[in-house]
Amino acid sequence: MKTNSRFIQGASKPVLSLGVILTLLGMGLWILQLIRGLGVTGLTQDAVWGMYIAGFFTAAGAGAGALALAGLMALNRDDTVDNREQYKLFSVALASFVSAGVLIVIDIGNVSHIFSMIFSFEYTSSMAQDFWALMICLVVAVIGLLKAKSGKTGLVFNVICILASLTLIITEGLMLSRVSAHAFWGSGTVAAFIISMIVAGCAVSLFVLKEEKNVFQVRKYLIIGLLASALLTLSELLTLTAASEASTGMELQSLLSGSASLAFWAYILAGLVIPLALLFKVQTPIGLKVSAFLAVFGVLAEKLWILIAGMEHPLVVIPGRGAYHISAVEFFTVVGISGLGVLAYVIISGLFDSPSLHQQEKVHFTP
């Protein structure tokens, strides 16, 4: 227990403080929403998916990506690589799943609805399938922490980590594509979600990894993920431009200068252009972390513009349908819950920490 206390109060004290402050902010705003209702948010009867569900998709994708990396790292490693790195990835995955769970509770609003969804056992429901996929990943992450602590994860378990992650992300992609309310929510949604998993998972992992070989490999995966995301978005834009339907012009305008434009351009500039430029030009630890932060922000912005565009221009037009606009309460609630993820990581790492892991750790990074 002394080791755990030293881990939490020592090197991670600034991170712990930040996590506590942001968590209090997020929880306080959630309480405000519970007291005053949806009027403090941009959500309406028409626009039911917004910042909260975008944050949920981002957190779940980050957790799934970190879980998949933990399994992949163990499959590729040699005897000279310690288990500490894999242990950190399981901690990141579990913390991300905690944040995702809180965000979906906030999005649904009524806790009784969640229990109804869980215990009704309606396995054909997309939301129920997503919930159980998330729970499976959470359990796998906990088991992974215990296995990494003992130093024996095993081939079969590492493959399970990768498969569980893909199952969660594919389930979430299908949840949108099954709605088929918009061209952006079609067959390409699953591919977009898998790419986002790679980007978000690699980005959050770069905040905790120290082993030079692992940092280099994950950085390469992040670059590939960002380039793939850019190509997929470019293909969507070219498809809209080449289409002859009148509705496609409205959709393109919505992205470039309409209600979805703020999130779209934030994704393009802050989520793609700047991170890629930094990853190629600034190969320092601080540059790597800035790139990782912006990449995660870009995933959030991407999910947001996809949701906004889909709700504003559905395939079935509903007269009088209002546009979705993010409120300050929603934005800072998501920021606060991201702090909860940071706090959860510090606590989880401390609870499962052990002297044997510290004896194995190699901390070095060479640009």
C-alpha positions in Angstrom: 0.0 0.0 0.0 2.9 2.3 0.6 3.9 1.9 -3.0 0.4 2.9 -4.1 0.4 6.0 -1.9 3.8 7.1 -3.2 2.7 6.6 -6.8 -0.5 8.8 -6.3 1.0 11.5 -4.2 4.4 11.8 -5.8 5.1 11.9 -9.5 1.4 12.1 -10.4 0.4 14.8 -8.0 0.0 17.6 -10.6 -2.0 15.2 -12.8 -4.1 14.1 -9.9 -4.9 17.8 -9.0 -5.9 18.5 -12.6 -8.1 15.5 -12.6 -9.8 16.4 -9.4 -10.5 20.0 -10.5 -11.9 19.0 -13.9 -14.0 16.2 -12.3 -15.6 18.6 -9.9 -16.4 20.9 -12.8 -18.0 18.1 -14.8 -20.0 16.8 -11.9 -21.1 20.2 -10.9 -22.4 21.0 -14.4 -24.1 17.6 -14.5 -26.0 18.4 -11.3 -27.0 21.8 -12.8 -28.4 19.9 -15.8 -30.3 17.5 -13.5 -31.8 20.5 -11.6 -32.6 22.7 -14.6 -33.3 20.1 -17.3 -32.2 20.0 -20.9 -32.9 23.7 -21.3 -29.2 24.4 -20.3 -28.0 22.2 -23.2 -28.5 22.4 -27.0 -30.4 19.1 -27.0 -34.0 19.0 -28.0 -36.7 16.4 -29.0 -35.3 16.6 -32.6 -31.5 16.9 -31.8 -31.1 14.1 -29.3 -27.4 13.4 -30.1 -24.8 16.0 -29.4 -21.7 16.7 -27.5 -22.3 14.0 -24.9 -22.6 11.2 -27.3 -19.7 12.5 -29.4 -17.6 12.5 -26.1 -18.8 9.0 -25.4 -17.8 7.7 -28.9 -14.4 9.4 -28.4 -13.8 8.0 -24.9 -14.9 4.5 -25.9 -12.7 4.7 -29.0 -9.7 5.8 -27.0 -10.3 2.9 -24.5 -10.7 0.4 -27.3 -7.6 1.6 -29.0 -5.5 1.4 -25.9 -6.9 -2.1 -25.2 -6.0 -3.2 -28.7 -2.6 -1.7 -28.4 -2.0 -3.6 -25.2 -2.8 -6.9 -26.9 -0.8 -6.0 -30.0 2.2 -4.9 -28.0 2.4 -8.2 -26.2 2.1 -10.1 -29.4 5.0 -8.2 -31.0 7.3 -7.9 -27.9 10.5 -9.7 -27.2 11.9 -10.9 -23.8 13.7 -7.6 -23.2 10.5 -5.6 -23.1 8.9 -5.1 -19.6 5.2 -5.5 -18.7 5.0 -1.9 -17.3 4.1 -0.5 -20.7 1.3 -3.0 -21.3 0.1 -2.4 -17.7 -0.2 1.4 -18.5 -2.2 0.7 -21.6 -4.7 -1.4 -19.6 -5.0 1.4 -17.1 -5.6 3.9 -19.9 -8.3 1.7 -21.4 -10.1 1.2 -18.1 -10.0 4.9 -17.3 -11.4 5.7 -20.8 -14.2 3.2 -20.4 -15.1 4.8 -17.0 -15.4 8.2 -18.7 -17.4 6.7 -21.6 -19.8 5.1 -19.1 -20.4 8.4 -17.2 -21.0 10.3 -20.5 -23.6 7.9 -21.7 -25.4 8.1 -18.3 -25.4 11.9 -18.7 -26.6 11.6 -22.2 -29.5 9.3 -21.4 -30.3 11.5 -18.4 -32.5 9.1 -16.4 -30.7 6.4 -14.5 -33.8 4.3 -14.4 -33.8 4.1 -18.3 -30.3 2.7 -18.1 -31.3 -0.1 -15.7 -34.4 -0.8 -17.9 -32.1 -1.1 -20.9 -29.7 -3.5 -19.0 -32.2 -5.8 -17.4 -34.7 -5.9 -20.3 -32.3 -8.1 -22.2 -33.3 -6.7 -25.5 -30.3 -7.9 -27.4 -31.6 -6.6 -30.7 -31.3 -3.1 -29.4 -28.2 -1.2 -30.7 -27.9 0.6 -27.4 -28.0 -2.6 -25.4 -25.5 -4.3 -27.7 -23.2 -1.3 -27.3 -23.6 -1.4 -23.5 -22.7 -5.1 -23.3 -19.7 -4.7 -25.7 -18.5 -1.8 -23.5 -18.9 -4.0 -20.3 -16.9 -6.8 -22.0 -14.1 -4.5 -22.8 -14.1 -3.1 -19.3 -13.9 -6.6 -17.8 -11.1 -7.5 -20.3 -9.2 -4.4 -19.2 -9.4 -5.3 -15.5 -8.2 -8.8 -16.2 -5.4 -7.4 -18.3 -4.3 -5.2 -15.4 -4.0 -8.3 -13.1 -2.3 -10.3 -15.8 0.2 -7.6 -16.7 1.0 -7.2 -13.0 1.9 -10.9 -12.7 3.8 -10.6 -16.0 1.8 -13.3 -17.9 -0.9 -12.1 -20.3 -0.7 -15.0 -22.7 -1.3 -15.3 -26.5 -5.0 -16.1 -26.3 -5.8 -13.2 -23.9 -3.9 -10.7 -26.1 -6.0 -11.8 -29.1 -9.1 -11.4 -27.0 -8.1 -7.8 -26.2 -7.9 -7.0 -29.9 -11.2 -8.8 -30.8 -13.1 -7.2 -27.9 -11.9 -3.7 -28.9 -13.0 -4.3 -32.5 -16.3 -5.6 -31.4 -17.1 -2.5 -29.4 -16.1 -0.1 -32.2 -17.9 -2.0 -34.9 -21.0 -2.2 -32.7 -20.9 1.6 -32.3 -20.4 2.2 -36.0 -23.3 -0.1 -36.8 -25.5 1.8 -34.3 -25.3 4.8 -36.6 -25.3 3.1 -39.9 -28.5 1.1 -39.0 -30.3 4.4 -38.5 -29.5 5.3 -42.1 -30.8 8.8 -41.5 -28.0 10.4 -43.5 -25.5 9.6 -46.1 -22.7 10.2 -43.6 -24.2 7.5 -41.4 -24.0 4.8 -44.1 -21.6 1.9 -44.8 -18.5 4.1 -44.3 -19.4 4.8 -40.7 -17.8 1.5 -39.4 -14.6 2.3 -41.2 -14.6 5.8 -39.8 -15.1 4.5 -36.3 -12.2 2.0 -36.6 -9.9 4.7 -37.8 -11.0 6.9 -35.0 -10.2 4.1 -32.6 -6.7 3.9 -33.9 -6.2 7.6 -33.7 -7.7 8.1 -30.2 -6.1 5.0 -28.8 -2.6 5.8 -30.0 -3.0 9.4 -28.9 -3.9 8.7 -25.3 -1.3 6.0 -25.1 1.5 8.4 -26.1 0.8 10.3 -22.8 1.9 7.3 -20.7 4.3 5.2 -22.7 8.1 5.6 -22.0 9.8 2.8 -23.8 11.5 4.3 -26.9 10.6 1.4 -29.2 6.9 1.5 -28.2 6.7 5.3 -28.5 8.1 5.1 -32.0 5.7 2.4 -33.0 2.6 4.0 -31.6 3.6 7.3 -33.2 3.8 5.6 -36.5 0.3 4.1 -36.0 -1.0 7.5 -35.1 0.4 9.1 -38.3 -1.2 6.2 -40.4 -4.5 6.7 -38.6 -4.6 10.5 -39.2 -3.7 10.1 -42.8 -6.5 7.4 -43.2 -9.0 9.7 -41.5 -8.0 12.6 -43.9 -8.4 10.3 -47.0 -11.8 9.0 -45.8 -13.0 12.6 -45.2 -11.7 13.7 -48.6 -13.5 10.9 -50.3 -16.8 11.9 -48.6 -16.3 15.5 -49.7 -15.6 14.5 -53.3 -18.7 12.3 -53.3 -20.8 15.2 -52.1 -19.3 17.5 -54.7 -19.8 15.1 -57.6 -23.4 14.2 -56.7 -26.1 15.8 -58.7 -28.9 15.8 -56.0 -29.9 19.2 -54.7 -29.7 17.9 -51.1 -26.0 17.3 -51.4 -25.3 20.9 -52.0 -27.1 21.7 -48.7 -25.0 19.0 -46.9 -21.8 20.4 -48.3 -22.8 23.9 -47.3 -23.6 22.7 -43.8 -20.1 21.3 -43.5 -18.2 24.2 -45.0 -20.1 27.2 -43.6 -23.3 25.9 -41.8 -24.1 24.6 -38.4 -21.6 21.7 -38.6 -18.8 23.9 -40.0 -17.2 24.8 -36.6 -16.7 21.2 -35.7 -15.7 20.3 -39.2 -13.0 22.9 -39.5 -11.8 22.2 -36.0 -11.4 18.6 -37.1 -9.5 19.5 -40.3 -7.2 22.1 -38.8 -6.7 21.2 -35.1 -7.4 17.4 -35.5 -5.5 16.7 -38.7 -3.3 19.4 -40.2 -1.5 20.6 -37.0 -1.0 17.1 -35.4 0.5 15.7 -38.7 2.7 18.8 -39.1 4.0 18.4 -35.5 4.5 14.6 -35.8 6.6 15.1 -39.0 8.5 18.3 -37.9 8.7 18.4 -34.1 10.0 15.1 -32.8 10.3 16.0 -29.1 8.4 14.6 -26.1 6.4 17.9 -25.7 5.7 18.0 -29.4 4.5 14.4 -29.3 2.1 15.1 -26.4 0.7 18.3 -28.1 0.1 16.2 -31.2 -1.6 13.5 -29.2 -3.9 16.0 -27.4 -4.9 17.6 -30.7 -5.5 14.2 -32.3 -8.0 13.3 -29.5 -9.7 16.7 -29.9 -9.9 16.0 -33.6 -11.7 12.7 -33.0 -14.2 14.5 -30.8 -14.8 17.2 -33.4 -15.1 14.6 -36.2 -17.8 12.7 -34.2 -19.6 16.0 -33.6 -19.7 17.2 -37.2 -21.0 13.8 -38.3 -23.8 13.9 -35.8 -24.7 17.5 -36.5 -24.8 17.0 -40.2 -26.9 13.9 -39.9 -29.4 15.5 -37.7 -29.6 18.7 -39.7 -30.0 17.1 -43.1 -31.7 13.7 -42.6 -32.7 11.6 -45.6 -36.3 12.0 -44.4 -37.0 15.7 -44.0 -39.1 16.7 -41.0 -40.7 20.1 -41.2 -39.7 22.5 -38.4 -36.7 20.5 -37.4 -34.3 22.7 -35.5 -30.5 22.7 -35.8 -28.3 21.6 -32.9 -26.0 24.1 -31.2 -23.5 23.2 -28.5 -24.1 24.9 -25.2 -21.3 25.9 -22.8 -22.7 23.5 -20.2 -22.3 20.6 -22.6 -18.8 21.6 -23.6 -17.4 22.0 -20.1 -19.2 18.9 -18.9 -17.3 16.9 -21.4 -14.1 18.6 -20.5 -14.8 17.8 -16.8 -15.5 14.2 -17.5 -12.3 14.0 -19.5 -10.7 15.1 -16.2 -12.5 12.2 -14.5 -10.7 9.9 -17.0 -7.4 11.4 -15.9 -8.3 11.0 -12.3 -9.4 7.4 -12.9 -6.1 6.6 -14.6 -4.0 7.9 -11.6 -6.2 6.0 -9.1 -6.4 2.8 -11.1 -2.6 2.8 -11.7 -2.0 3.3 -8.0 -4.4 0.6 -6.9 -2.9 -2.0 -9.2 0.7 -0.8 -8.9 3.3 -3.1 -7.5 7.1 -3.0 -6.8 7.8 -5.7 -9.4 6.5 -3.5 -12.2 8.7 -0.6 -11.1 11.8 -2.9 -11.1 11.1 -3.8 -14.7 10.4 -0.3 -16.0 12.8 1.4 -18.5 12.2 5.1 -18.8 13.8 6.8 -21.8 12.9 8.6 -24.9 15.1 9.7 -27.7 13.7 12.0 -30.4 
